[in-house]
C-alpha cells in the first residue's frame, strides 16, 4: 500500500486541524467481544503516542479495546472521518490491526494508517504492505511519521503525554521509566525483537508524572525496573517519593525480576517509598533445569520461596506468574507446582499460569521449527497463553485438560481457600489491609478468570473452545461487522503461521526466522549481573 500524504493547509496557508485516532487493539482470550473494564495492568502506549501530536492542530481521540471492546462493535462512528489512525497491539492481535485498517480505509480512503507495537515488530516485513507506515521502533518514532505524513506543524513542540484522554486510567496511573529488558529469556517476545534495555531520561519520567495528575497509585509498565542497577533505580524512586510525600500518589508498583530480591536493601527502599506490590516472572518453583534451558538461570540462583518470604516480610506484596512449557514439562510436573503452592503458606497464589508461546523470532520459536513441534494450522491469532500451539510431551487431551482446569486451580478450590487463610495469617503483621485485599482479588482473578476484570462478560454468550490451534475457532469479528471495500476483504483472512501440512508460512519465514538479533548476548547465557546487588552498575 502506498503512502498517502495529507494536504496540510487550506487556501490561506494555515495548518488545517486534523482528526487523529489512536487505538490499542485487542483479542479477548475467550474469543468473544467482551470488555475487560477492570484490567490491571493496562495500556500506556496510546497515552505516550498522543503526546507527540500538537494539540492546537490535532483533535486526538484514544480508544482502548481492552476496556471498551472491539471498536466496530461498540464505537463504529470513531472509524469515520479520521485523517490519521495509529494502531498498536500485542503479537496475537496482529489481525486486529488489519481489521481496523480495513474499516478505516473503507470509510476514508485518504486516511493514513500507522501501525506499531509487538505485532508489527514480530513481523515487520510481512506487515509493511498493509499499512501506510509500519513502525518497528519505540513510541517516539511517531514524531517522524507525523512530520512526513502531516507536516511539522502537527508535531508537538513539547511532548506531554495525554492522560486526560485515557478514560480507562482511573485510580491507577501508568508510567514508563525504562524500556525492554536486560535478560534474554528464550520464550519472551522482547528477546525476539532484540532491542537493548535502556533507562529513559529523567525528564521523560517527570513529564509523565506531571501530566498524570493525582492518582491513588502509579504502576510502572517497565519490563524490568532494576535493569541497570540501584543508581538510576534510586534516582527514579526519588522522583516518585517526592510526589508521594506531596500527596499526588499513595503508593506504587511495577515489574522486576528475581535479581531485585537478592539484596534486601532493594526491598527496604521499595517499602519506604510506598511500594505496595511487585510483579515477578517466577515461571517455576521446581524445575531449575528447565529455567536454565530457557536462559533464566537467575530464577534458580536462590530459593524462590525464600525470596518471596523476604519480600513479604519486608512489607511488599509479591505477585507472580508461572509458565507451562508442554514441550519440556509434563502435566504431572505442573500439577506438582500447584501442590507446592497450596502446601506452602509462605508464598501467595499466582496471578496467572501461562502456556509458553512460540513468538516469531525467539530462540524458542527457532527450536520448535527445527524440531517440527508447531501444530498444523497455527495462526498468529493463536499466539496467546490459553491455546496449545505445539506438540506436547503428554497427550493433547491431557494438556488441554490442564489449560481448562489446572491453570485456574479447578479441583483445588478448598485447598486454595485454606491456603489463602494461612497466607494472610502468616503475613498479618507485615502486610497492610490494602495489600491483603489486593491479594484476595488476585485469588479471585485466577479462580474465576474474567469475572473480576470483566464482570459483564458473565452475560456474554461464549461458544465452546478446543484450546488447540489446529481446531480452534476464530473470533466472530473475523466476519466484517461494517461495510468493507473489496480491496480490503482479504484483511479478514487469519494470518497463518503454520500451514495445514505443518510447514512454516513462507510469507512469514523471513521475519519469523530472522537472525538480525542473534548476538552472543541474546543466544548465549545471560552474563553475571554485578548490578543485582547494591553495587551500582
N, C-alpha and C positions, 0 to 999 in steps of 0.2 A: 504494500500500500504506500503510495507516495505521500509525502508530507504536504499538507495544505496550510499555507501560511495565511493567517487572518489579516484583513485590512485594518490598520492601526488607527486611522484618523478619518474624520469626516471632512467635508469640503473646506472647513475653516482651518484645518491643520491641527486641531486639538485632539488629544487622545480620546477615543470613544470608550466608554465604560464597557467592560466585558464580563459576561457571566461565566463563573468558574465553579465546577462541581468536583469535589474530591470524595471518592468512595472507597471505604475499606470493604472489600468483597469477602464473602464467607460462605462455606458449605457446612450446615449443621451435621454433626455426627450421625444423627438419627435419619438423615436424608428426607426430611420433611421441612416445609417452610415455616420454621419457628423463630421466635425472638428470644435471645438469651439476655434478658433485661438486667440481670444481676451478675453478669460475668466478671470475674476478677482473676488475673489482671486483664486489662483491656487495651484496645488500640491507642497508640500515641502518634503514629506516623502522620495521619491526616492533620493533626494539630500543628506539627512541625512543618509539614509541607505548606499549609495555608499561610504560615508566617512569611513566606517568601513572595507572596503576591501583594502588590501595592494596594492598600485598601481604598485609596482615592480613585483608582482606575479599575478595580476589580470587585465585583459583587460575588463573594465566595460563600458557598454552601458546603457543609460537611454532611456525609451520610455514612453510618456505620451499620453494615448488615448484621453484625453480631447481635447488636441490641435491637435493631429495627426491622430485621427480616429482609428478604430479597426485595430489592428496590422496585422492580417491575410489578411486584405483588402489592407492596404497601405504600409506595410513593412514586407511581409511574409518571406523574407530571414533572418530576425533577429531571427526567430524561429528555425533556423537550427544551429547545431554545438555548442550549448551552453553547458557549463559544469554545470552551476548553474543558475537558474532563480528565482528571487524574485518577488512576486506579491503582490500588495496592492490595496485596493479599498474600497468604501463605501458599506453599507449593501445591497442596492438594486443591486449592481454589483457583488454579490456573484457568480452568474452563470458564469460571465466573468472569474473569477478565474479558474473555471472548464474548460471553453473553451480553454483558453490559455494553461493550463496544458495538455490537450489532444493533442494539436498541438505540444507542446514541446516534450512530451514523445513519440509521434509517430515519430518525426524527429530524436530523440536520446533517446532510452530507458534508457540509463545510466545517463541522465541529472537529476540533483537534483532540485526539485521544492519546494520552500519555499513560504508559503502564510501567510499573516497577514492583519492587518487593521480592520476596523469596521465589515466587513462581517464575518471574522473568529472569532472575539471577540463575535459577537452576537450568533454564532452557533459553539462553539469550539468543542464539542463532535462530532457533525454531520460532521464537516469539516475534522476531523483527518484522516479518511481513504483515502481521495482524494489526499493528498499531502505527500511528504516526511517529511516536517516539517510544522505544523500548529501553528503559533506563536500568543499568546494572549497578549503578553507584548508590551512594547514600542520598538522603533526602535533599541535601544541598545541591545536588545535580539539577534540581528543578529550576534553579536560577538561570542556568544556561538555556534550558528549554524555553522558559518564559521569554527570555531575551530574543531568541531566534524565532519563536512562533508568534509572539505578540508584539515584541518591541521592548526597548529598555525602559520605557515609561511604566511598564506593568510590573517591573521588578521592585520589590520593596526596598526603599533606601536604608531602612533599619529593620533587621529581622526581629519580629515579635510573634511568638507562637500564639495561635488563635484558640486559646482555651475558652474564650467567650462563645465560640461556635460548637464546642464539643459537648453537646447536650447529654451524652452518656456518662460524662465525668461529673459526679456529684460530691459525695463526701470524700472520695479519694481522688487525688490528682496524680497524674503520672509524669515522670520526668526521665531524662536520659543523660547520664553523666559520662558514659563511655560507650564504645561500640565494639561488637564482635567479642571474641574470646581468645585467651592465650593458650587454651588447651585445644587438642585436635582429636576428639573422640570420633571413632570411625563411623558411627551411625548418625552423627549430628549434621544437620543441613548447613550449619556455619562452616564446618570442615569442607563440605562440598564446594562452597563458594570460595573459601580460602583467603578471605580478606583479613588483614592483620588486626590485632587488638590495638585500640588506641583510646586514650582518655581525651574527652572533649575539653576545649579551652574553658577556663573558669567563667568567662563572660557568657558562654553558651548556656551553662547551667544556671547562672544568675538570671539570665533573660527568661528562662522557663519558670523559675521560682517566682519572679516578679509578676509575670503575666498570669500565673496560675491563680493568684488571689488566695483568700482564706479557705482552707480545707481541713477536714478532720485529720487527714493523714496524707503523706506523699509516698508513692511507691515508685522505686527506681526500676524501670524496664531494662536496665543494663543486663546483659547476659552474664556478666561477671564483675561484681563491684570491686574486687580486690585484685584485678588482673595485673597491676604493675607495682604493687607494694603498698605499704602503710602510708608513705609520704603523701601521695596525691589523694589516697582514700581519706586520710585525716583532714586534708585541706577541703575536700568536698563536704565532709561531715560538718566542718566548722561553719560553712555557709548555711547548711540546713539548721544547725543548732542555734545560730544567731536568730534565724527567723522563728524557730520554735519558741525561743525564750521571749520573743516579741509577741507571741500569740497567733502567728499565722498557721502553724501546724501544732498538733498534739503529739504526733508520732510519725515514724517512717518504717518502711520495709523494703526488701529487694531480693535479688538473686545473688547467691555466692556459690562457691564450691567448698569441698571438704577442707581445702587449704586454709580457709578462713578460721577454722576452729583449732588448728594446730597451735595457735598462740592465744592463750586466754585473755591477753590484753585486747585483742580484737573484739572479743565478746564484751569485755568490760566497757570499751569505748562505745560500742553499739548501744548497750543498755543505758549508759549515762547520757547519751544524746537522743534518747527516746525511741530506740528501735523496738517495735512490737514483735515482728516476726521476720525470719529469713527463710528463703526457699532454696533447697539444695537438691541436686540430682543424685540421690543415693544409689539408685539403679539396682543394687543387690546387697543384701546383708551377708549372704553365704558364699557366693561364687567368686572368689578372688581370681581364679584362673580366667574366668570369662571377663572380668573387669580389666585384667591385664591384656587380654586378647583384643578388646575394643579400645585400647590405648587410654585406659582410665585408671592407671595404677595408683594415682593419688587417693582413690577411694579405698584402697586396700592397705595403705601405709599404717593406719591406726584403726583401732576398733571403732566401727560405726556407732555402736551402742554407747561407747564411752564418749565419743564426740557429741552425740545427741544429749547425753546426760549433762555434759559440761555446759552446753548451750542453754539448756532449760534451767539448770541450777543457777545460771548466770542471769536469769530473768528475761531471756529472749525465746519466744516460741519458735520451735524448729518445725518446718514444713517441708515435705519432700515428695518425690515420686519414685516409682520403680519401673524398670524396663524388662519386658519379657521378650527374649530373643528366641523364637521357636526353632531356629536353625541350629542353635547351640545348647539350648536348655529345654528340659522336658517339662511337661505339665506337673509331674510329681515333684520336680525341683521347685517350681513356682509355688506349688501348694505348701511345701515346707516353709517357704518365705512367709506365707500367710500365718502358718502355725507359730513361727518365731515371733512375729509381730503380736499376735494375740496372747502369747505366753510371756511377753516381756513388757511389764507396765512402765519401764523407764523410757520407752520410745512411743511416740504418737502413731496414730494411723496415717497411712499415706494419703495424699490428696487425690492421687490417681495411679493407675498401673497402665503403662503404655505397652503396646506391642511394637517392637522395633520396626522402623520404617525405612525401606531402601530408597533414600533420596538420591536422585541422579547426581553423579559427580562425587559421591562419597566413597571412601575405601570399602565400606560395606556393600555398596551397590556394585562396585567393580568385582568384588569377590563373588557375589551372588550370580552375576552374569557369567563369570568364568566357570562357575560350578553348575550352571544351568538350574539354579534353585528358584528363580522367579516364576510365579504361576502364569500359565497362559491366560490371555485376556485381561491382564492387569492394565488399568488406566491410571493416568496421573491423578484422577479423582480419588482413586483408592489408596493414595499415599497418606493415610491417616491411621490413628492407632487402634481403631476398632475393626479393621478389615485385614484379614490374613492375605498376604501377597507373596508368600514364599512357601517352598516345600519344607514342611517341618519335620523334626525328628519323630514326633508322635503322629498318630493318625489325625487327619484333618478334623474329623468329628470330635476328637478329644480336645484339640486346640480350640475349636470353635466353642466347645462347652466351657472352656476356661474364659474365653473372651466374653461369653454371655453371662457367666455366673461368677467365676472366680475373681475377675478383676473388680468386681463390686462386692466381694465378700458374701455372696449369697450362699447360704448354708452355714455361715459363721455368725449370724446376727446376734445370737445370745452371747457368744464369746466376745464379739465386738463391744457390746454394751457393758459387759463385765470388765473388759479391758479399759474402756474409757473411764469408768468409775475409778479403777485402780490408778490409772494415769493421772487423773485430776487430783486424787488423794496424794499421790507421790509428790506432786509439784504444787500443792496447795499454798505453800508459803512463798514460792519464787515467782509464780505467775499471777498476774492481775486478773480481776474478774473479766475484763475485756478480752484478755488473751484466752481465758478458759472458754469464753463464749465463742471466739473465733475457732478454737479447737473443736468445739461441739458442731459448729457449722461445717467444718471440714469433714467430720464424721458423717454428717448428713449428706454431704456432697458425694462421697464415694459410695455410700449405701443406697442412695436414691438419686442417681445421676440425672440432672436436668430439672428436678423438682425445685432446687434452690436457685439455680441460675436462670431457669425458665419456667416459673410456676404455671404460666398459662398454657404451656405445652401439654399439660395433662389433658387438655380438651381438644388437642390436635390429633387427628387420626394418623396413625403411623403403620405403614404396611410392614409385613414381615421381612426381615433381612436374613441373608445367608451368612454374612460376615466373611465371605470368601470372594476374592476379587474376580475369579473366573465366572462366578454365577451371581454376583451381587447386582442388584437392580440400581438403576440410575435415579437421581433426584427428579421430581416432577418438573422442575424448572428447565430441564433439558428440552422440553417441548415449549416453544416460544409462547409467552403469555400476551405479547403485544405484536402488532404487525412488524415483520422483518423483511427488508429488501432482499430480492433474490440472491444478490451477490454475497449476502451475509448469512444465508441459511446454513451454510457449512460450519459456521461458528458454533452451532449447537451439536455437532458431532463430537462425542467424547474423544479426548486426546489419548490415543493408545500408547502405552509404554512397551508392553509385550504383546505380540500378536497371538492369534489362536493356536499357532504351532509352537509357541514358547520362544520365539525369536524376538530380539530387541527391534523395535520400530526403527528402520533405517533413517527416518526423518529426524529422529531424536538422538541418534547414536553419537553424532559429533559432540553434542552438548553433554549427554549422559556419561560418556566415557572420556570427557575432556581431561587432559593431563596438564593443563596450564598451571595448576596449583600443586602439582605433585613435587613439592620441595622436600628436602630432608626433614624440615620442621614438621611438615604435615604427615608424611607417611612413616616417619620414624617414631621412636618413643619420645614422649614428652620429656624434655631435659629437666634436671634438678631445678627447683624453684627457690632461690635464696630469699625471694620476697614473701614466701609463705610464712615466714616468721616476722618478728617485729623489726628486723633489719631492713631499712629502705633499699629499694632496688638500685 
